[in-house]
């Protein structure tokens, strides 16, 4: 999609059970929804198999949509170390895929995303989802939450580009 005034952004909400993704086109200070969804892995599979599925599916998404840039949520402090490690490993696989495809990577904290989308860094998940729906002129809040989060991350990056 790349032209001086147009960009395609892939927003990603990392996880190992569910990875949310959202693709936006930015043109003339307008964000247009292209696609959103999730990459799901089975808890019955071993972690290496789950990581491979994330990599393979994300590679297909990257091939299909050819984003110019990506935005991914930075890992924040986890209370549960058994969750933090696999999420970190999934995030590493995501970063590897983006790098392999030559997609620029930008990272945002949850607070930065909330502030950018709602104007308030401590907004609730519901408030963020409502703003995503409004900003992208959607009829309903995007589901599941992971996909809505990925769209919020993409919008956050779009707002950085438009500043």
GROMACS elastic network, one bead per residue, 0.5 to 0.9 nm:
[ bonds ]
;  ai    aj funct       b0    kb
    1     6     6  0.67924   500
    1     7     6  0.61861   500
    1     8     6  0.61452   500
    1    25     6  0.80775   500
    1    65     6  0.88079   500
    1    66     6  0.75583   500
    1    67     6  0.74653   500
    1    68     6  0.74266   500
    2     5     6  0.80738   500
    2     6     6  0.58159   500
    2     7     6  0.53910   500
    2     8     6  0.70917   500
    2    67     6  0.83772   500
    2    68     6  0.64790   500
    3     6     6  0.50483   500
    3     7     6  0.68275   500
    4     7     6  0.78443   500
    5    26     6  0.79651   500
    5    27     6  0.58972   500
    5    28     6  0.63260   500
    5    29     6  0.86042   500
    6    25     6  0.71113   500
    6    26     6  0.54308   500
    6    28     6  0.71639   500
    6    29     6  0.89050   500
    7    24     6  0.82908   500
    7    25     6  0.57931   500
    7    26     6  0.51335   500
    7    27     6  0.67449   500
    7    67     6  0.75875   500
    7    68     6  0.60177   500
    7    69     6  0.75996   500
    7   158     6  0.89202   500
    8    23     6  0.70131   500
    8    24     6  0.57246   500
    8    26     6  0.61828   500
    8    27     6  0.88603   500
    8    65     6  0.82014   500
    8    66     6  0.76406   500
    8    68     6  0.52491   500
    8    69     6  0.66029   500
    8    70     6  0.84968   500
    9    22     6  0.80553   500
    9    23     6  0.56613   500
    9    24     6  0.52298   500
    9    25     6  0.63201   500
    9    26     6  0.75960   500
    9    66     6  0.89852   500
    9    67     6  0.53790   500
    9    68     6  0.61134   500
    9    69     6  0.50558   500
    9    70     6  0.54125   500
    9    71     6  0.72720   500
    9   154     6  0.62478   500
    9   155     6  0.86796   500
    9   157     6  0.79376   500
    9   158     6  0.75319   500
   10    21     6  0.68307   500
   10    22     6  0.56648   500
   10    24     6  0.66009   500
   10    62     6  0.85743   500
   10    65     6  0.85657   500
   10    66     6  0.88577   500
   10    67     6  0.59285   500
   10    68     6  0.80310   500
   10    69     6  0.64280   500
   10    71     6  0.62667   500
   10    72     6  0.84304   500
   10   150     6  0.81962   500
   10   151     6  0.83585   500
   10   153     6  0.87759   500
   10   154     6  0.61797   500
   11    20     6  0.80328   500
   11    21     6  0.55162   500
   11    22     6  0.50255   500
   11    23     6  0.63387   500
   11    24     6  0.80774   500
   11    69     6  0.87317   500
   11    70     6  0.57054   500
   11    72     6  0.58973   500
   11    73     6  0.84378   500
   11   149     6  0.84231   500
   11   151     6  0.58627   500
   11   152     6  0.76432   500
   11   153     6  0.53771   500
   11   155     6  0.79321   500
   11   157     6  0.81983   500
   12    19     6  0.70029   500
   12    20     6  0.56274   500
   12    22     6  0.66698   500
   12    70     6  0.74863   500
   12    71     6  0.62124   500
   12    73     6  0.68369   500
   12    94     6  0.86411   500
   12   146     6  0.86549   500
   12   147     6  0.81640   500
   12   149     6  0.78751   500
   12   151     6  0.77398   500
   12   153     6  0.68926   500
   12   154     6  0.75191   500
   13    18     6  0.85119   500
   13    19     6  0.56481   500
   13    21     6  0.63837   500
   13    22     6  0.88900   500
   13    71     6  0.88081   500
   13    72     6  0.61434   500
   13    73     6  0.58977   500
   13    91     6  0.89093   500
   13   146     6  0.61749   500
   13   147     6  0.73688   500
   13   148     6  0.88933   500
   13   149     6  0.61557   500
   13   151     6  0.86268   500
   13   153     6  0.75387   500
   14    18     6  0.74859   500
   14    20     6  0.66951   500
   14    21     6  0.86778   500
   14    72     6  0.73021   500
   14    73     6  0.69901   500
   14    74     6  0.87905   500
   14    75     6  0.85832   500
   14    87     6  0.68053   500
   14    88     6  0.83497   500
   14    90     6  0.67621   500
   14    91     6  0.55846   500
   14    94     6  0.76428   500
   14   146     6  0.84321   500
   14   150     6  0.85721   500
   15    18     6  0.53196   500
   15    20     6  0.79219   500
   15    86     6  0.78299   500
   15    88     6  0.80061   500
   15    89     6  0.88565   500
   15    90     6  0.60822   500
   15    91     6  0.69510   500
   15   146     6  0.87673   500
   16    19     6  0.66215   500
   16    39     6  0.89713   500
   16    40     6  0.79093   500
   16    41     6  0.69231   500
   16    47     6  0.81571   500
   16    50     6  0.69535   500
   16    51     6  0.71572   500
   16    54     6  0.78023   500
   16    86     6  0.63477   500
   16    87     6  0.54797   500
   16    88     6  0.86591   500
   16    89     6  0.80510   500
   16    90     6  0.54586   500
   16    91     6  0.81989   500
   17    39     6  0.81038   500
   17    40     6  0.57271   500
   17    41     6  0.50882   500
   17    42     6  0.67525   500
   17    43     6  0.69450   500
   17    50     6  0.78950   500
   17    87     6  0.86580   500
   18    38     6  0.62834   500
   18    39     6  0.56008   500
   18    41     6  0.64793   500
   18    54     6  0.89298   500
   18   146     6  0.70693   500
   19    37     6  0.85175   500
   19    38     6  0.54003   500
   19    40     6  0.65615   500
   19    41     6  0.87504   500
   19    54     6  0.77187   500
   19    90     6  0.87233   500
   19   146     6  0.65829   500
   19   147     6  0.77630   500
   19   150     6  0.85055   500
   20    36     6  0.77249   500
   20    37     6  0.60148   500
   20    39     6  0.64910   500
   20    40     6  0.87595   500
   20   144     6  0.82583   500
   20   145     6  0.79956   500
   20   148     6  0.75168   500
   20   149     6  0.69847   500
   20   150     6  0.53279   500
   20   151     6  0.83417   500
   21    35     6  0.83019   500
   21    36     6  0.55397   500
   21    37     6  0.55175   500
   21    38     6  0.58319   500
   21    39     6  0.78093   500
   21   146     6  0.75769   500
   21   147     6  0.54520   500
   21   148     6  0.82684   500
   21   149     6  0.81609   500
   21   151     6  0.68931   500
   21   154     6  0.87974   500
   22    33     6  0.79538   500
   22    34     6  0.77702   500
   22    35     6  0.58840   500
   22    37     6  0.65477   500
   22    38     6  0.86090   500
   22   147     6  0.64168   500
   22   148     6  0.78471   500
   22   149     6  0.85346   500
   22   150     6  0.53082   500
   22   152     6  0.84565   500
   22   153     6  0.84435   500
   22   154     6  0.67800   500
   23    32     6  0.86811   500
   23    33     6  0.64208   500
   23    34     6  0.53437   500
   23    35     6  0.51945   500
   23    36     6  0.60609   500
   23    65     6  0.77323   500
   23    67     6  0.77711   500
   23   150     6  0.86281   500
   23   151     6  0.72941   500
   23   154     6  0.73209   500
   24    31     6  0.63044   500
   24    32     6  0.54754   500
   24    34     6  0.53270   500
   24    35     6  0.72713   500
   24    36     6  0.87790   500
   24    67     6  0.87634   500
   24   151     6  0.79130   500
   24   154     6  0.69588   500
   24   155     6  0.79305   500
   24   158     6  0.85091   500
   25    30     6  0.80409   500
   25    31     6  0.57681   500
   25    32     6  0.51065   500
   25    33     6  0.65569   500
   25    34     6  0.66799   500
   25    67     6  0.88283   500
   25   158     6  0.89890   500
   26    29     6  0.64215   500
   26    30     6  0.55529   500
   26    32     6  0.63915   500
   26   158     6  0.70087   500
   27    30     6  0.52984   500
   27    31     6  0.67283   500
   27    32     6  0.80544   500
   28    31     6  0.85349   500
   29   158     6  0.86130   500
   29   159     6  0.87659   500
   29   161     6  0.89104   500
   29   162     6  0.62814   500
   31   135     6  0.78774   500
   31   136     6  0.68531   500
   31   155     6  0.77277   500
   31   158     6  0.74926   500
   32   136     6  0.64505   500
   32   137     6  0.87274   500
   33    36     6  0.79599   500
   33   136     6  0.62284   500
   33   137     6  0.86451   500
   33   138     6  0.88057   500
   33   151     6  0.86863   500
   34    65     6  0.88361   500
   35    65     6  0.89833   500
   36   142     6  0.83184   500
   36   147     6  0.61408   500
   36   148     6  0.81601   500
   36   150     6  0.80494   500
   36   151     6  0.73633   500
   37   142     6  0.88444   500
   37   143     6  0.80387   500
   37   144     6  0.79079   500
   37   146     6  0.81673   500
   37   147     6  0.53071   500
   37   148     6  0.85742   500
   37   150     6  0.87384   500
   38   144     6  0.79674   500
   38   146     6  0.70837   500
   38   147     6  0.60300   500
   39    53     6  0.82370   500
   39    54     6  0.65272   500
   39    57     6  0.68766   500
   39    58     6  0.77127   500
   40    50     6  0.86190   500
   40    53     6  0.83507   500
   40    54     6  0.77774   500
   41    44     6  0.86379   500
   41    45     6  0.76869   500
   41    49     6  0.86256   500
   41    50     6  0.55282   500
   41    51     6  0.83816   500
   41    53     6  0.69648   500
   41    54     6  0.75103   500
   42    45     6  0.55376   500
   42    46     6  0.86242   500
   42    50     6  0.70524   500
   43    46     6  0.75603   500
   43    47     6  0.84291   500
   43    50     6  0.82324   500
   45    48     6  0.81854   500
   45    49     6  0.61484   500
   45    50     6  0.63226   500
   46    49     6  0.54692   500
   46    50     6  0.64173   500
   46    51     6  0.88393   500
   47    51     6  0.60898   500
   47    52     6  0.85634   500
   47    86     6  0.75754   500
   48    51     6  0.50521   500
   48    52     6  0.61526   500
   48    53     6  0.86646   500
   49    52     6  0.50689   500
   49    53     6  0.62720   500
   49    54     6  0.87371   500
   50    53     6  0.51249   500
   50    54     6  0.63381   500
   50    55     6  0.87348   500
   50    90     6  0.84954   500
   51    54     6  0.50874   500
   51    55     6  0.62318   500
   51    56     6  0.86142   500
   51    89     6  0.77548   500
   51    90     6  0.59627   500
   51    93     6  0.67183   500
   51    94     6  0.89208   500
   52    55     6  0.50595   500
   52    56     6  0.60126   500
   52    57     6  0.84362   500
   52    93     6  0.81757   500
   53    56     6  0.51168   500
   53    57     6  0.58926   500
   53    58     6  0.82333   500
   54    57     6  0.53479   500
   54    58     6  0.58844   500
   54    59     6  0.83555   500
   54    90     6  0.74528   500
   54    93     6  0.74463   500
   54    94     6  0.73641   500
   55    58     6  0.52352   500
   55    59     6  0.60003   500
   55    60     6  0.87345   500
   55    90     6  0.86473   500
   55    93     6  0.61062   500
   55    94     6  0.64579   500
   55    96     6  0.82885   500
   55    97     6  0.62660   500
   56    59     6  0.50753   500
   56    60     6  0.64597   500
   56    61     6  0.88699   500
   56    97     6  0.86122   500
   57    60     6  0.51271   500
   57    61     6  0.63846   500
   57    62     6  0.86876   500
   58    62     6  0.60849   500
   58    63     6  0.85194   500
   58    94     6  0.74118   500
   58    97     6  0.71268   500
   58    98     6  0.85384   500
   59    62     6  0.50329   500
   59    63     6  0.61114   500
   59    64     6  0.85881   500
   59    97     6  0.64310   500
   59    98     6  0.82239   500
   59   101     6  0.79757   500
   60    63     6  0.50348   500
   60    64     6  0.60884   500
   60    65     6  0.85756   500
   61    64     6  0.51338   500
   61    65     6  0.59879   500
   61    66     6  0.78179   500
   62    65     6  0.54433   500
   62    66     6  0.51487   500
   62    67     6  0.66934   500
   62    97     6  0.85128   500
   62    98     6  0.79022   500
   62   101     6  0.72795   500
   62   103     6  0.87519   500
   63    66     6  0.55479   500
   63    67     6  0.87383   500
   63   101     6  0.83124   500
   64    67     6  0.89530   500
   66   101     6  0.86489   500
   66   103     6  0.83991   500
   67    70     6  0.70038   500
   67   103     6  0.67969   500
   67   104     6  0.89075   500
   68   102     6  0.85884   500
   68   103     6  0.58840   500
   68   104     6  0.68273   500
   69   102     6  0.89606   500
   69   103     6  0.53293   500
   69   105     6  0.61326   500
   69   106     6  0.76029   500
   70    98     6  0.77312   500
   70   103     6  0.64874   500
   70   104     6  0.59590   500
   70   106     6  0.60665   500
   70   107     6  0.84191   500
   70   154     6  0.75058   500
   70   157     6  0.81787   500
   71   104     6  0.84907   500
   71   105     6  0.59481   500
   71   107     6  0.56025   500
   71   108     6  0.71953   500
   71   150     6  0.84430   500
   71   153     6  0.61690   500
   71   154     6  0.58063   500
   71   155     6  0.89983   500
   71   156     6  0.82192   500
   71   157     6  0.61936   500
   72    91     6  0.87925   500
   72    95     6  0.87811   500
   72   105     6  0.73821   500
   72   106     6  0.63773   500
   72   107     6  0.50125   500
   72   108     6  0.64153   500
   72   109     6  0.87262   500
   72   150     6  0.77743   500
   72   153     6  0.65873   500
   72   154     6  0.79914   500
   73    76     6  0.86698   500
   73   106     6  0.86470   500
   73   107     6  0.56554   500
   73   108     6  0.50942   500
   73   109     6  0.57629   500
   73   110     6  0.66262   500
   73   113     6  0.82960   500
   73   150     6  0.82758   500
   73   153     6  0.67839   500
   74   107     6  0.56082   500
   74   108     6  0.54643   500
   74   109     6  0.50967   500
   74   110     6  0.73715   500
   75    78     6  0.83045   500
   75    84     6  0.84907   500
   75    87     6  0.84181   500
   75    88     6  0.73825   500
   75    91     6  0.84588   500
   75   108     6  0.89868   500
   75   109     6  0.73886   500
   75   110     6  0.86087   500
   76   109     6  0.73011   500
   76   110     6  0.78688   500
   77    84     6  0.81777   500
   78    81     6  0.64292   500
   78    83     6  0.75598   500
   78    84     6  0.58034   500
   79    82     6  0.89918   500
   79    83     6  0.85205   500
   79    84     6  0.80292   500
   80    83     6  0.55176   500
   80    84     6  0.63431   500
   81    85     6  0.62033   500
   81    86     6  0.89439   500
   82    85     6  0.59609   500
   82    86     6  0.72284   500
   83    86     6  0.58528   500
   83    87     6  0.62713   500
   83    88     6  0.86322   500
   84    87     6  0.52270   500
   84    88     6  0.59936   500
   84    89     6  0.86005   500
   85    88     6  0.50652   500
   85    89     6  0.62134   500
   85    90     6  0.86860   500
   86    90     6  0.61004   500
   86    91     6  0.84470   500
   87    90     6  0.50278   500
   87    91     6  0.60381   500
   87    92     6  0.85366   500
   88    92     6  0.61689   500
   88    93     6  0.87688   500
   89    93     6  0.64311   500
   89    94     6  0.87281   500
   90    93     6  0.51102   500
   90    94     6  0.62545   500
   90    95     6  0.86686   500
   91    95     6  0.61559   500
   91    96     6  0.85443   500
   92    95     6  0.50864   500
   92    96     6  0.61187   500
   92    97     6  0.86864   500
   93    97     6  0.62505   500
   93    98     6  0.87037   500
   94    97     6  0.52041   500
   94    98     6  0.62988   500
   94    99     6  0.86414   500
   95    98     6  0.51371   500
   95    99     6  0.61163   500
   95   100     6  0.85577   500
   95   105     6  0.77978   500
   96    99     6  0.51104   500
   96   100     6  0.60529   500
   96   101     6  0.86256   500
   97   100     6  0.50661   500
   97   101     6  0.62538   500
   97   102     6  0.86396   500
   97   103     6  0.87601   500
   98   101     6  0.52338   500
   98   102     6  0.62302   500
   98   103     6  0.52357   500
   98   104     6  0.74220   500
   98   105     6  0.72388   500
   99   103     6  0.59207   500
   99   104     6  0.74151   500
   99   105     6  0.78726   500
  100   103     6  0.77830   500
  106   157     6  0.75967   500
  107   153     6  0.88715   500
  107   157     6  0.86141   500
  108   111     6  0.80529   500
  108   112     6  0.59689   500
  108   113     6  0.64776   500
  108   153     6  0.74103   500
  108   156     6  0.80247   500
  108   157     6  0.81165   500
  109   112     6  0.51537   500
  109   113     6  0.63923   500
  109   114     6  0.87572   500
  110   113     6  0.51490   500
  110   114     6  0.62381   500
  110   115     6  0.86081   500
  110   121     6  0.81257   500
  110   153     6  0.84652   500
  111   114     6  0.51301   500
  111   115     6  0.60453   500
  111   116     6  0.85022   500
  111   120     6  0.83338   500
  111   122     6  0.65512   500
  111   123     6  0.84362   500
  112   115     6  0.51267   500
  112   116     6  0.60386   500
  112   117     6  0.85679   500
  112   121     6  0.64709   500
  112   153     6  0.89946   500
  112   156     6  0.75852   500
  113   116     6  0.51888   500
  113   117     6  0.61126   500
  113   118     6  0.83685   500
  113   121     6  0.75866   500
  113   128     6  0.87389   500
  113   149     6  0.89568   500
  113   152     6  0.65649   500
  113   153     6  0.58124   500
  113   154     6  0.88647   500
  113   155     6  0.81145   500
  113   156     6  0.53755   500
  113   157     6  0.83733   500
  114   117     6  0.53026   500
  114   118     6  0.57075   500
  114   119     6  0.69593   500
  114   120     6  0.61578   500
  114   122     6  0.66855   500
  114   123     6  0.59773   500
  114   124     6  0.82733   500
  114   125     6  0.85816   500
  114   127     6  0.88090   500
  114   128     6  0.64249   500
  114   152     6  0.78902   500
  114   153     6  0.87421   500
  114   156     6  0.81491   500
  115   118     6  0.54769   500
  115   122     6  0.74694   500
  115   123     6  0.76274   500
  115   156     6  0.84557   500
  116   119     6  0.56651   500
  116   120     6  0.76842   500
  116   121     6  0.78821   500
  116   152     6  0.86749   500
  116   155     6  0.78672   500
  116   156     6  0.53398   500
  116   157     6  0.85997   500
  116   159     6  0.70134   500
  116   160     6  0.84816   500
  117   120     6  0.80367   500
  117   121     6  0.89928   500
  117   128     6  0.65090   500
  117   131     6  0.65420   500
  117   132     6  0.72723   500
  117   135     6  0.86817   500
  117   152     6  0.66302   500
  117   153     6  0.85753   500
  117   155     6  0.68962   500
  117   156     6  0.61960   500
  117   159     6  0.84183   500
  118   121     6  0.76797   500
  118   123     6  0.69249   500
  118   127     6  0.71691   500
  118   128     6  0.61721   500
  118   131     6  0.64228   500
  118   132     6  0.88719   500
  119   123     6  0.82557   500
  120   123     6  0.54871   500
  123   126     6  0.80915   500
  123   127     6  0.60366   500
  123   128     6  0.66453   500
  124   127     6  0.51610   500
  124   128     6  0.64208   500
  124   129     6  0.86768   500
  125   128     6  0.51978   500
  125   129     6  0.61902   500
  125   130     6  0.87013   500
  125   145     6  0.85132   500
  125   149     6  0.84965   500
  126   129     6  0.50266   500
  126   130     6  0.61513   500
  126   131     6  0.86546   500
  127   130     6  0.51727   500
  127   131     6  0.63065   500
  127   132     6  0.87002   500
  128   131     6  0.51945   500
  128   132     6  0.62104   500
  128   133     6  0.86824   500
  128   148     6  0.84448   500
  128   149     6  0.81241   500
  128   152     6  0.71797   500
  129   132     6  0.50588   500
  129   133     6  0.62256   500
  129   134     6  0.86877   500
  129   141     6  0.60104   500
  129   142     6  0.73594   500
  129   145     6  0.81295   500
  129   148     6  0.62078   500
  129   149     6  0.75967   500
  129   152     6  0.76896   500
  130   133     6  0.51038   500
  130   134     6  0.62553   500
  130   135     6  0.86340   500
  130   140     6  0.86142   500
  130   141     6  0.63162   500
  131   135     6  0.58966   500
  131   136     6  0.83745   500
  131   141     6  0.88906   500
  131   152     6  0.85100   500
  132   135     6  0.52099   500
  132   136     6  0.60244   500
  132   137     6  0.82443   500
  132   138     6  0.81457   500
  132   141     6  0.74504   500
  132   142     6  0.80915   500
  132   148     6  0.72220   500
  132   149     6  0.87685   500
  132   151     6  0.69697   500
  132   152     6  0.60725   500
  132   155     6  0.78713   500
  133   136     6  0.54817   500
  133   137     6  0.58679   500
  133   139     6  0.70725   500
  133   140     6  0.64123   500
  133   141     6  0.52817   500
  133   142     6  0.69907   500
  133   148     6  0.86600   500
  134   137     6  0.50246   500
  134   138     6  0.64262   500
  134   139     6  0.84381   500
  134   141     6  0.87401   500
  135   138     6  0.78938   500
  135   155     6  0.85897   500
  137   140     6  0.89203   500
  138   141     6  0.70632   500
  138   142     6  0.79080   500
  139   142     6  0.88560   500
  140   143     6  0.85783   500
  141   144     6  0.88875   500
  141   145     6  0.89653   500
  141   148     6  0.74467   500
  142   145     6  0.72004   500
  142   147     6  0.66898   500
  142   148     6  0.52010   500
  142   151     6  0.86415   500
  143   146     6  0.74162   500
  143   147     6  0.61324   500
  143   148     6  0.61781   500
  144   147     6  0.55713   500
  144   148     6  0.65948   500
  144   149     6  0.88418   500
  145   149     6  0.60324   500
  145   150     6  0.85721   500
  146   149     6  0.50426   500
  146   150     6  0.62284   500
  146   151     6  0.87481   500
  147   150     6  0.50113   500
  147   151     6  0.63088   500
  147   152     6  0.86621   500
  148   151     6  0.51407   500
  148   152     6  0.62635   500
  148   153     6  0.87168   500
  149   153     6  0.62180   500
  149   154     6  0.86572   500
  150   153     6  0.50442   500
  150   154     6  0.62383   500
  150   155     6  0.86245   500
  151   155     6  0.60950   500
  151   156     6  0.85249   500
  152   156     6  0.61043   500
  152   157     6  0.87008   500
  153   156     6  0.50265   500
  153   157     6  0.64191   500
  153   158     6  0.86749   500
  154   157     6  0.51919   500
  154   158     6  0.61690   500
  154   159     6  0.87000   500
  155   159     6  0.61394   500
  155   160     6  0.86472   500
  156   159     6  0.52130   500
  156   160     6  0.64889   500
  156   161     6  0.89165   500
  157   160     6  0.50134   500
  157   161     6  0.63892   500
  157   162     6  0.87646   500
  158   161     6  0.50812   500
  158   162     6  0.62964   500
  158   163     6  0.88463   500
  159   162     6  0.50470   500
  159   163     6  0.62842   500
  160   163     6  0.54173   500
